[in-house]
Amino acid sequence: MRSYLDAKLMAKTLRDALAQKNISLSHSETLEIIAQQFGFADWNILAAKINTTNTVSPETDLPAGWTIWGNAVQCYDMGIDSALIHKGQKAAIIRRNNEPLPSEVGQGGFGTLMQTFSALDWRNKKIELRADLKSEAADAVQMWMRIDGPVGLLRFDNMDFRRIKGNQDWTPARIVLAIPDNAVTVNFGFFVMGDGTGWASGFSINEANTNEPETTGMGYEGILAKPQNLDFAN
């Protein structure tokens, strides 16, 4: 379902539809129509409302070098939050919008801001990823890092057991992974799953001490030292 935050897109859609019927309207004229449909006297009033509500435009404010991904990217607005500075640095935002989550993913739907870079210079080392995360009415806000080899996944941590959620102020997040000698790429970022808003700021990537233990992520918590209770006796 569209909201007034989608006004410009709705105006473009309306203009294109009218053009197919040989009805010519300017972009400003269609903006005025959309504003009136939402109960505003004119576009200037609606534009002011949007500016105070929507601090990120996923089309124009996507940070350089970053890409968006996920199983429900259309359901999240991602970019730079122009209204927020944390420790002197800008913050990226991922915010659930009004698009319904696809039925096949439900509350498991997510959107992520991410980067991928070559693992060549990091092979046989340990890599440390740090950032600060913040959440508002969020089901889950998580940082993640994945090491891929020639045929797929080698290492992975998405903070699945260390996620932040609800309303949580800036919280340090940290991941440490070993880079095998056949690693091809390092992939990292942060994501929001389900509803709510998440922010990230101050990303850094450094070499970790070789004795530093790897962090654990999805599927790793509770691993047994050896098989047990195979006959269900206990």
C-alpha positions in Angstrom: 0.0 0.0 0.0 1.4 3.4 -1.0 1.7 6.3 1.4 2.4 10.0 0.8 6.1 9.1 1.1 5.7 7.6 -2.3 4.2 10.7 -3.8 6.9 11.3 -6.5 6.7 7.7 -7.7 2.9 7.9 -7.8 3.1 11.1 -9.8 5.4 9.6 -12.4 3.1 6.5 -12.6 0.1 8.7 -13.1 1.8 10.8 -15.7 2.9 7.7 -17.7 -0.6 6.3 -17.6 -2.2 9.5 -18.8 0.4 9.8 -21.6 -0.7 6.4 -22.9 -4.2 7.9 -23.3 -2.7 11.0 -25.1 -3.3 13.2 -22.0 -0.3 15.3 -21.4 0.4 16.7 -17.9 3.6 18.1 -16.5 5.4 16.4 -13.6 4.5 19.4 -11.4 0.8 19.1 -12.4 0.7 15.4 -11.4 2.4 16.2 -8.1 -0.4 18.6 -7.4 -3.0 16.0 -8.1 -1.3 13.4 -5.8 -1.1 16.0 -3.0 -4.8 16.7 -3.3 -5.5 12.9 -3.2 -3.8 12.7 0.1 -5.8 15.6 1.5 -3.1 18.4 1.2 -3.9 21.7 -0.3 -0.9 21.7 -2.7 2.4 20.0 -3.4 4.4 22.5 -1.4 2.6 21.4 1.8 3.0 17.7 1.1 6.7 18.2 0.2 7.3 19.9 3.5 5.6 17.0 5.3 7.7 14.4 3.4 10.9 16.3 4.2 10.2 16.2 8.0 9.3 12.5 7.8 11.5 10.8 5.3 15.2 11.4 5.8 16.3 8.9 3.3 15.7 8.4 -0.4 16.7 4.9 -1.5 17.4 6.1 -5.1 19.5 9.2 -4.4 21.1 8.6 -0.9 22.6 5.1 -1.4 26.2 5.5 -0.1 28.9 5.0 -2.7 30.4 1.5 -2.8 27.4 -0.1 -1.1 24.7 -2.2 -2.7 21.3 -3.4 -1.5 20.2 -7.0 -1.3 17.8 -9.3 0.5 14.7 -11.4 0.0 12.3 -8.4 0.4 14.4 -5.4 -0.7 11.2 -3.6 -2.0 10.0 -3.5 1.6 12.9 -1.5 3.0 14.1 2.1 2.3 17.9 2.1 2.5 20.5 4.9 2.4 22.0 7.7 4.4 20.1 9.2 7.3 20.8 12.9 6.7 19.4 13.8 10.1 21.7 11.7 12.2 25.4 12.0 13.0 27.1 9.4 15.4 30.5 10.1 16.8 31.2 12.6 14.0 30.2 10.2 11.2 27.2 9.7 9.0 24.9 6.8 9.7 23.2 4.4 7.2 19.6 3.6 7.7 17.4 0.6 6.8 13.7 1.3 7.4 10.7 -0.9 6.8 8.3 0.8 4.5 4.6 0.2 3.6 5.1 -2.6 1.1 3.7 -5.9 2.4 6.3 -8.6 3.0 6.0 -11.4 0.5 3.9 -14.3 1.9 6.7 -16.8 1.2 9.1 -15.0 3.6 6.7 -13.5 6.2 8.6 -11.9 9.1 11.7 -13.5 7.8 11.8 -10.9 5.1 14.9 -8.7 5.2 16.9 -5.9 3.4 20.6 -5.4 3.7 23.2 -2.8 2.8 26.4 -4.6 1.9 29.8 -4.6 0.2 32.0 -7.2 -1.4 35.7 -7.0 -1.8 38.6 -9.3 -2.7 39.9 -11.7 -0.1 43.3 -12.0 -1.8 45.2 -9.7 0.7 43.5 -11.3 3.7 44.1 -15.0 3.1 45.5 -16.9 6.1 44.7 -14.0 8.4 41.8 -13.2 10.7 39.6 -10.2 9.9 37.8 -8.0 12.4 34.6 -6.1 11.4 33.3 -3.4 13.8 30.4 -1.0 13.7 27.8 0.6 16.0 24.2 -0.4 15.5 21.0 1.2 16.7 17.3 0.0 16.5 13.9 1.5 16.7 10.8 -0.8 17.1 12.8 -3.4 15.3 12.4 -7.2 15.2 16.1 -7.6 14.4 19.0 -5.4 13.4 22.2 -7.4 12.7 25.7 -6.9 11.3 27.1 -9.8 9.2 30.2 -11.0 7.4 30.6 -13.9 5.0 33.7 -15.4 3.5 33.2 -17.1 0.1 35.5 -19.5 -1.7 35.5 -20.9 -5.3 32.3 -22.9 -4.8 30.5 -21.1 -2.0 30.5 -20.3 1.7 33.6 -20.8 3.9 32.9 -18.7 7.0 29.8 -16.8 8.2 28.6 -14.8 11.2 25.4 -12.8 11.1 25.1 -12.1 14.9 22.0 -14.3 14.9 22.4 -14.9 18.6 23.6 -11.3 19.3 21.0 -9.3 17.4 19.7 -6.0 18.7 15.9 -5.4 18.7 13.2 -3.2 19.9 14.4 0.3 20.9 18.1 0.1 21.5 20.6 3.0 21.5 23.9 2.7 19.8 25.5 -0.6 20.6 29.0 -1.8 19.5 29.0 -4.9 17.2 32.0 -7.0 16.4 32.7 -10.0 14.1 36.0 -11.9 13.8 36.4 -14.6 11.1 39.4 -16.5 9.8 40.2 -16.2 6.1 41.2 -19.6 4.5 43.8 -19.7 1.8 41.2 -20.5 -0.8 39.0 -17.5 0.0 37.8 -15.4 -2.9 35.6 -12.7 -1.5 34.7 -11.0 1.8 31.1 -9.8 2.0 29.7 -7.7 4.9 27.0 -5.3 5.9 24.0 -4.9 8.1 20.3 -5.8 7.8 16.9 -5.3 9.2 14.6 -8.4 9.4 10.9 -8.0 9.8 9.6 -4.7 11.0 11.3 -1.6 12.4 14.3 0.6 11.6 18.0 0.0 12.0 21.0 2.3 11.8 24.8 1.5 11.4 27.7 3.8 11.7 31.5 3.7 12.0 32.3 0.6 10.1 35.9 -0.5 10.3 37.9 -3.5 9.0 41.2 -4.6 10.6 43.4 -7.6 10.9 42.8 -9.5 14.1 45.3 -11.3 16.2 45.8 -14.9 15.1 45.0 -16.1 18.6 41.7 -14.2 18.5 38.8 -16.6 18.6 36.2 -16.5 15.9 32.8 -15.1 16.7 29.8 -17.4 16.3 26.8 -16.7 14.2 23.9 -18.5 12.5 23.8 -22.2 13.4 26.9 -22.2 15.6 25.6 -21.6 19.1 25.1 -24.8 21.1 27.4 -27.0 19.0 28.2 -30.2 20.9 31.8 -31.4 21.5 30.8 -34.9 20.3 27.6 -36.8 19.4 25.5 -37.8 22.4 22.2 -39.4 23.4 21.8 -41.1 20.0 19.4 -43.6 21.5 17.2 -41.0 23.2 17.8 -42.6 26.6 18.2 -39.3 28.3 
